[in-house]
Amino acid sequence: MSISRRRDEDSFGKFGQEVGFFIPQLLKVKEREKCYLLLARLDFLCYNRLMTMVLVLDFGSQYTQLIARRVRELGVFSQIVPYHTPLEEIKKLNPRAIILSGGPQSVYDDNAPFPDERVFSLGIPILGICYGLQVMASLLGGQVRPSAKREYGFAQLLIKNGQGLLREMSSGTQVWMSHGDSVAKVPPGFIVSAYTQNCPIAVVEDRQRKFFGVQFHPEVVHTHQGRQLLANFLFKWAGLKADWSMKSFIEQKIGEIKNQVGQEKVICGLSGGIDSLVTALLIHQAIGARLVCVLVDNGLLRKGQYEELLRRFRRKFSFNLIGRREEERFLKRLKGVLSPEKKRKIIGEEFIRVFEDEAQRQGGIRFLAQGTIYPDVIESVPVKGPSASIKSHHNVGGLPQEHGFELVEPLRELFKDEVREVARQLGVPRDIINQHPFPGPGLAVRVVGEVTRERLSLLREVDAILLEEIKRSRLYPRLWQAFAVLLPVKAVGVMGDQRTYQSVVALRLVTSVDGMTADWYPASPRLLNRLATRIINEIKGVNRVVYDITSKPPGTIEWE
């Protein structure tokens, strides 16, 4: 019997035991609600056992999230876990294949990250990418050394053997390299199937054990046939099926929510953005009237945004929605605060306190739902691996350590465009789906420096003019975000033959796919001139307008 067949039979046996646990309980239950709960848990168990899944072990690469993304785009569910995840936890996740990500370190460093080497004894296909290839080579008997010539950027992949991982790929195809170390000696059982001018061992294969390694990054768009390589690994060598979609994601998450929440209530903070809205809609499908949504006017919203959101949500959606005006408490806490990180943490904490208060009013609610998405997680805290923290999002790193809720975060593993696809599946109107992201901390992270009522009022007027002109120019759908930033500086100007000394605002227009990277938009001089003229003429207190032409990276999209 093959290792993979024996593994499947063992897994199915355990699955049968788990399902068997529910059957006697179902026969005893008479109350309809309890019966539904047990069936939901059984459905969730069945779905997760039968669903194909690829596990990505994160060694700290800036591209790790792209690996999971590319796998999902090919129709296979993927999940990212830290490289040091215990083997027993990996077994519980029941992956059908494993991908080892890249990373910034060298395998011969004293504190080099290595997985449990027993992952190579699980009997499932494994693909190592860049540092992941070097980990594989080191643990299986090969050698890794510093490269004679480092390789960063474009390279041509020259194929020696195209019958395995590189099937249907062209010799000379462009790949993206980013490494200072290389495999100097392949482990026993491996062959070298491709090289580049500066890297003699660019692709290695052990087709018997279904172990593969590539020195380049197939997950980035700069590798022209990277999608084909990943498809070869997933479908030809791992034998997987493209059985994951946003429809299946929705079914899975509804089951997870039912399983987590049981018969209790959930409070969900709505910000007006698509993330929190989709979170609310998923939970509403799972638990119905036991969801309580709260829209908080924290004094940091756009002009007229609070009233418009209340009206729109109550007209279009059937969930229970409560409005809370809490401007005074937020602005009081933010008085005199200059640090962006401190602002985010204060706002995150104050949101929690409002939700705690509302939960008590509702008779006690244990669960808090948030629209946390994957870029929030990546930029806030290195929860998936040794990645660097960039900034605290108010609903991730900005949460106070002490709060009385258990979190429900169904979108935590999704990118923004994936969230929008879920919204389409749920029937959300197109204008809501395509709206620009708005930060949870609101205008507080666009008022650089101290947040005051006066500075917020000024920025709201600037922001309203910007959005009006962007929409009038039919540019809004082509942009990821368009917003204004109030700077903590003043500039000398001349108005009506008089000297002025007033505020400076920066305008930022960016394009992006998922918010992980972004490019500044080359706005026309005519549009910029119209914006600057209107802002300076119509808003008292501003005499200078500048345009931000920084991409991400090196900058972030928001200024704070």
Residue pairs with C-beta under 8 A, 6 or more apart in sequence:
3 123
4 123
4 124
6 123
7 122
7 123
7 124
11 49
11 94
15 45
15 49
18 45
18 49
19 42
19 45
19 46
22 38
22 41
22 42
22 45
25 38
26 35
26 38
26 39
26 42
29 35
29 38
33 263
37 258
37 262
37 263
40 255
40 258
40 259
41 258
41 259
43 255
44 252
44 255
44 256
44 258
44 259
47 251
47 252
47 255
48 94
48 252
49 94
51 77
51 243
51 244
51 248
51 252
52 76
52 77
52 96
52 240
52 241
52 243
52 244
53 76
53 77
53 78
53 79
53 93
53 94
53 95
53 96
54 71
54 76
54 77
54 78
54 79
54 95
54 96
54 97
54 98
54 99
54 234
54 238
54 240
55 78
55 79
55 81
55 90
55 93
55 95
55 97
55 98
55 99
56 64
56 67
56 68
56 71
56 78
56 79
56 80
56 81
56 98
56 99
56 101
57 81
57 82
57 83
57 85
57 98
57 99
57 100
57 101
57 115
57 119
57 132
57 385
58 64
58 80
58 81
58 82
58 83
58 101
58 384
58 385
58 386
58 387
59 83
59 100
59 101
59 102
59 103
59 105
59 113
59 131
59 132
59 135
59 385
59 386
60 101
60 103
60 104
60 105
60 113
60 385
60 386
60 387
61 101
61 102
61 103
61 104
61 129
61 130
61 131
62 387
63 101
63 102
63 217
63 219
63 220
64 80
64 101
64 102
64 384
64 385
64 387
65 80
65 374
65 375
65 378
65 415
65 516
66 219
66 220
66 516
67 78
67 80
67 99
67 101
67 129
67 219
68 78
68 79
68 80
68 413
69 219
69 415
69 514
70 218
70 219
70 226
70 227
70 230
71 77
71 78
71 99
71 230
71 234
72 78
72 244
72 418
73 227
74 227
74 230
74 231
74 234
74 235
74 242
75 241
75 242
75 243
75 244
75 245
76 234
76 240
76 241
76 242
76 243
76 244
77 244
77 248
77 249
78 99
79 93
79 413
80 384
80 385
80 413
81 89
81 90
81 93
81 384
81 385
82 384
82 385
82 386
83 100
83 101
83 103
83 113
83 114
83 115
83 385
83 386
84 113
84 115
84 116
85 115
86 116
87 116
87 118
87 119
90 98
90 116
90 119
90 122
91 122
95 124
96 124
96 125
96 238
96 239
96 240
97 124
97 125
97 126
97 127
97 233
97 234
97 238
97 240
98 119
98 122
98 124
98 125
98 126
98 127
99 126
99 127
99 128
99 129
99 132
100 115
100 126
100 127
100 128
100 129
100 131
100 132
100 133
100 135
100 136
101 129
101 130
101 131
101 132
101 385
102 129
102 130
102 131
102 132
102 178
102 217
103 113
103 130
103 131
103 132
103 386
104 131
105 111
105 112
105 113
105 131
106 112
106 134
106 144
106 146
106 180
106 181
107 114
107 131
107 134
107 135
107 138
107 144
107 181
108 144
113 386
114 135
114 138
114 139
115 135
117 139
119 126
120 126
120 136
120 139
120 140
120 209
120 211
124 210
124 238
125 210
125 211
125 212
125 233
125 237
125 238
126 136
126 210
126 211
126 212
127 212
127 213
127 214
127 233
128 134
128 135
128 136
128 137
128 211
128 212
128 213
128 214
129 213
129 214
129 217
129 218
129 219
130 178
130 179
130 214
130 215
130 216
130 217
131 179
132 213
133 183
133 204
133 213
133 214
133 215
134 144
134 181
134 182
134 183
136 142
136 187
136 211
136 213
137 143
137 144
137 183
137 185
137 186
137 187
137 204
137 213
138 144
140 187
140 188
140 189
140 190
140 211
141 187
141 188
142 183
142 184
142 185
142 186
142 187
142 190
143 183
143 184
143 185
144 181
144 182
144 183
144 184
145 181
145 182
145 184
146 180
146 181
146 182
147 179
147 180
147 181
147 182
147 198
147 199
148 198
149 198
150 179
150 180
151 177
151 178
151 179
151 196
151 198
151 199
152 177
152 178
152 179
153 176
153 177
153 178
154 174
154 175
154 176
154 177
154 222
155 174
155 175
155 176
155 177
155 196
155 197
155 198
155 199
155 202
155 216
156 172
156 173
156 174
156 175
156 196
156 197
157 169
157 171
157 172
157 173
157 174
157 175
157 194
157 195
157 196
157 202
157 203
157 216
158 171
158 172
158 194
158 195
158 196
158 197
159 166
159 169
159 170
159 171
159 193
159 194
159 203
160 192
160 193
160 194
160 195
161 191
161 193
161 194
161 205
162 168
162 169
162 171
162 193
164 193
164 205
164 207
164 212
164 232
164 237
165 193
165 203
165 205
165 212
165 214
165 229
165 232
165 233
165 237
166 193
166 194
166 203
166 229
166 232
167 232
167 236
168 228
168 232
169 225
169 228
169 229
169 232
170 225
173 224
173 225
174 222
174 223
174 224
175 196
175 202
175 216
175 217
175 218
175 222
175 223
175 224
175 226
176 216
176 217
176 220
176 222
176 223
177 196
177 198
177 199
177 215
177 216
177 217
178 217
179 199
179 215
182 199
182 200
182 201
182 215
183 201
183 204
183 213
183 215
184 201
186 192
186 201
186 204
187 206
189 206
189 208
189 209
190 204
190 205
190 206
190 211
190 213
191 204
191 205
191 206
192 200
192 201
192 202
192 203
192 204
193 203
193 204
193 205
194 202
194 203
195 201
195 202
195 203
196 202
196 215
196 216
199 215
201 215
202 214
202 215
202 216
203 212
203 213
203 214
203 215
204 212
204 213
205 211
205 212
205 213
206 212
207 237
210 237
210 238
212 233
212 237
214 229
216 223
217 223
217 226
218 226
218 227
218 229
218 230
219 226
219 230
220 226
223 229
234 240
235 241
235 242
246 418
246 421
246 422
246 424
246 425
247 425
249 414
249 422
250 282
250 285
250 422
250 425
250 426
253 282
253 286
253 410
254 282
254 285
254 286
256 410
257 282
257 283
257 286
257 287
257 408
257 410
258 286
258 287
260 367
260 406
260 408
261 283
261 286
261 287
261 290
261 367
261 408
263 290
264 290
264 365
264 366
264 367
265 287
265 290
265 291
265 292
265 362
265 363
265 365
265 366
265 367
266 283
266 287
266 290
266 291
266 292
266 365
266 367
266 368
266 369
266 408
267 292
267 293
267 294
267 355
267 358
267 359
267 362
267 365
267 367
267 368
267 369
267 405
268 276
268 279
268 280
268 283
268 291
268 292
268 293
268 294
268 368
268 369
268 370
269 276
269 293
269 294
269 295
269 296
269 351
269 355
269 368
269 369
269 370
270 276
270 277
270 280
270 293
270 294
270 295
270 309
270 313
270 321
271 295
271 371
271 438
271 440
272 295
272 301
272 305
272 309
272 438
273 371
273 435
273 437
273 438
273 440
274 371
274 416
274 419
274 420
274 423
274 428
274 432
274 433
274 435
274 437
275 371
275 372
275 373
275 411
275 416
275 419
276 370
276 371
277 313
277 371
277 423
277 428
277 432
278 371
278 411
278 419
278 422
278 423
278 426
278 428
279 369
279 370
279 371
279 408
279 409
279 410
279 411
280 291
280 293
280 317
280 319
280 369
281 317
281 319
281 423
281 426
281 428
282 410
282 422
282 426
283 291
283 369
283 408
283 410
284 291
284 317
284 318
284 319
285 426
289 320
291 319
291 320
291 369
292 320
292 322
292 358
292 362
292 365
293 313
293 319
293 320
293 321
293 322
294 321
294 322
294 323
294 324
294 354
294 355
294 358
295 306
295 309
295 310
295 313
295 321
295 322
295 323
295 324
296 324
296 326
296 351
296 354
297 306
297 323
297 324
297 325
297 326
297 327
298 326
298 327
298 330
298 347
298 350
298 351
298 442
299 326
299 327
299 328
299 330
299 331
299 453
299 456
300 330
300 347
300 441
300 442
300 443
300 444
300 451
300 456
301 442
301 443
302 438
302 442
302 443
302 460
302 463
302 464
303 460
303 461
303 463
303 464
306 323
306 325
310 321
310 323
312 432
313 321
314 321
316 429
322 358
324 354
324 358
326 350
326 354
329 350
329 353
329 354
330 347
330 350
331 451
331 452
331 453
333 346
333 350
334 343
334 346
334 347
334 444
334 450
334 451
335 450
335 451
335 452
336 450
337 343
337 346
337 450
337 451
338 449
338 450
340 391
340 445
340 560
341 391
341 392
343 441
343 444
343 445
343 451
343 560
344 391
344 392
344 393
344 394
344 397
344 398
344 441
344 444
344 445
344 560
345 392
345 394
345 397
345 398
345 400
347 394
347 398
347 440
347 441
347 442
347 444
348 392
348 394
348 395
348 398
348 399
348 400
348 440
348 441
349 398
349 399
349 400
351 394
351 395
351 440
352 368
352 399
352 400
352 403
352 405
355 368
355 405
356 403
356 404
356 405
359 365
359 368
359 404
359 405
365 405
366 404
366 405
366 406
367 405
367 406
367 407
367 408
368 403
368 405
368 406
368 407
368 408
369 407
369 408
369 409
369 410
370 395
370 407
370 408
370 409
371 395
371 409
371 411
372 393
372 395
372 396
372 409
372 411
372 412
373 411
373 412
373 414
373 415
373 416
373 419
374 412
374 413
374 414
374 415
375 415
375 416
375 514
375 515
375 516
376 393
376 395
376 396
377 383
377 384
377 396
377 412
378 384
378 387
378 390
378 516
379 389
379 390
379 391
379 393
379 556
380 389
380 390
380 391
380 392
380 393
380 396
380 397
380 398
381 389
381 392
381 396
381 397
382 388
382 389
389 397
390 556
391 397
391 556
391 560
392 398
393 440
394 439
394 440
394 441
395 440
398 441
411 419
411 422
414 422
415 514
415 515
415 516
416 437
416 514
416 515
417 513
417 514
418 514
420 433
420 434
423 432
423 433
424 433
434 477
436 476
436 479
436 480
436 481
436 482
436 483
437 480
437 481
437 515
439 445
439 446
439 558
443 451
443 456
443 459
443 460
443 463
444 451
444 560
445 558
445 559
445 560
446 459
446 463
446 483
446 484
446 485
446 486
446 558
446 559
446 560
447 455
447 456
447 459
447 485
447 486
448 485
448 486
448 487
448 488
448 559
448 560
449 455
449 487
449 488
450 488
455 486
458 486
458 503
458 539
458 541
458 542
459 484
459 485
459 486
459 505
461 538
461 539
462 484
462 486
462 505
462 535
462 539
462 542
463 483
463 484
465 531
465 534
465 535
465 538
465 539
466 482
466 483
466 484
466 507
466 531
466 535
467 476
467 482
469 527
469 530
469 531
469 534
470 476
470 479
470 482
470 509
473 527
475 482
475 509
475 521
475 523
475 527
476 482
478 511
478 521
479 509
479 510
479 511
479 521
480 510
480 511
480 512
480 515
480 518
480 557
481 508
481 509
481 510
481 512
481 518
481 557
482 507
482 508
482 509
482 510
483 507
483 508
484 505
484 506
484 507
484 508
485 505
485 506
485 507
485 508
485 548
485 559
486 503
486 505
487 503
487 504
487 505
487 506
489 503
489 504
490 501
490 502
490 503
490 504
491 501
491 502
491 503
491 504
491 543
491 544
492 499
492 500
492 501
493 499
493 500
493 501
493 502
493 543
493 544
494 500
495 543
500 543
501 543
502 541
502 542
502 543
502 544
503 541
503 542
503 543
503 544
504 542
504 543
504 544
504 545
504 546
505 535
505 542
505 544
505 545
505 546
506 545
506 546
506 547
506 548
506 559
507 528
507 531
507 545
507 546
507 547
507 548
508 520
508 547
508 548
508 557
508 559
509 520
509 521
509 523
510 518
510 519
510 520
510 521
510 551
510 552
510 557
511 518
511 519
511 521
512 518
512 519
512 552
512 557
515 557
517 551
517 552
517 553
518 551
518 552
518 557
519 551
519 552
520 548
520 549
520 550
520 551
523 547
528 547
531 545
532 545
535 542
535 545
536 542
536 543
536 544
536 545
548 555
